Amino acid sequence: MTQTTESEKLGDKVATSQNTVKTVPAAPRTGSRVRIVALVVLFVALVAGAIAVYLHYQYRVSSDDANVDGHITAIAPKISGNVLEVAVLDNQAVKTGQVLVRIDPRDYQARVDQAKAALLEAESKLHSARVTIPMIDETTQSGNTAATAQLADAEAEVARARASWQQASTSDLAVAEANVRTRQASNDRAQADLARMQPLVDKAEISRQQFDAYTAAARVTVGELQAAQQKLASARQDVEIRKAALDAAQTKVNQAQAQVAASVANRKQVGIREADAGTAAASVESYRATLEANQLMLSYTNIVSPIDGVVTRKSVEVGQIVQPGQGLMTVIPLQDTWVTANFKETQLADVRPGQRAEIHVDMYGQSVTGHVDSIAGATGSRLSLLPPENATGNFVKVVQRIPVKILVDQTNGLILRPGMNVDVTIFTK
């Protein structure tokens, strides 16, 4: 009985639902069409938006891993010394050549003064050596000329003395000897005649007058023989005299030759003096170089800014003793900055130098224009202090980033400081 009741109840509900369905009026078809149109429009808009986004980003690559870079110039002394003055403050703008720090110059000034004095002394020696050279040249040249003339005179005198000696020892002596022989023959004949006449005069076969004539003739021949003998002795003595004169003239030649040799040796003093002058000139150059080096060291007592920029990290104070290479401060040129953007390696297939870039500066919320200057030769991880070693077996393939240098074309009045964060977009076409 219970089951019949439940069946009846179920049949009543079905009948009631059928009656309800039949009584609900049909929904209007206009609303469905609107929704369909809206959905279609929305789909088309999404597709168009997707296409627009695709086209917008198709020829551009972006990276938010980018920073401003610049030339950070470290200021350090080249010499040691006591700091007398620090002429700048932190974050102060400086110009090229502006004095930043002054070091006590007294020690270096003393070295410069000593080098100047040494240079003056060396120049004085050089001047003296150069003045002496012409004087010695003229003196030795004159002595050489005089010695050469004396040698010529002595050689001429030797020639004359030799000719005179040869004449005396040959022709004059031969004439004297021939004359002696002639006079000897005449005397022998006269003496023989006198000896033959002596018996005749004793026998009175000839007159005393004739005998006296023979006697006188014999005496004359004796006198002539003695005179000839004396001339021969004189000729022989003259030969000896002329031989002595020849020897004296030869001695003068030897003396003149010695004087010529001495004058030639004295001429070598010119070369020695020229060498001394060259040594003095080298000394002058050496002392001049020393002076320039000391003046350069003195100039280092004024430490100046090598560029236009802003002073940063000043760590030097008055009274501090600094050493060469010690960091004193840093000068950063704000007008010469660029951007280093780290792009994924998968983004750089179409990136080339010269392509336009847009740089969005986080600090100002504005953008500036630039262009790609160059692409690094290696990834950032490879250039790090501790590059990865993939040969250890722990290799995990990770997309690498490659630094790209981007030059700023126009800053639009914005100051870009090294280290600032920026977003970079490169237009590949």
Secondary structure as UniProt FT lines:
FT   HELIX           2..23
FT   HELIX           30..58
FT   STRAND          60..70
FT   STRAND          73..75
FT   STRAND          81..86
FT   TURN            90..91
FT   STRAND          93..94
FT   TURN            96..97
FT   STRAND          99..103
FT   HELIX           106..167
FT   HELIX           168..172
FT   HELIX           173..202
FT   TURN            203..204
FT   HELIX           208..299
FT   TURN            300..301
FT   STRAND          302..304
FT   STRAND          309..312
FT   TURN            318..319
FT   STRAND          321..322
FT   TURN            324..325
FT   STRAND          329..332
FT   TURN            334..335
FT   STRAND          337..344
FT   HELIX           345..347
FT   TURN            349..350
FT   TURN            353..354
FT   STRAND          356..361
FT   TURN            362..365
FT   STRAND          366..375
FT   TURN            380..383
FT   HELIX           390..392
FT   STRAND          401..410
FT   TURN            412..413
FT   TURN            418..419
FT   STRAND          421..427
//
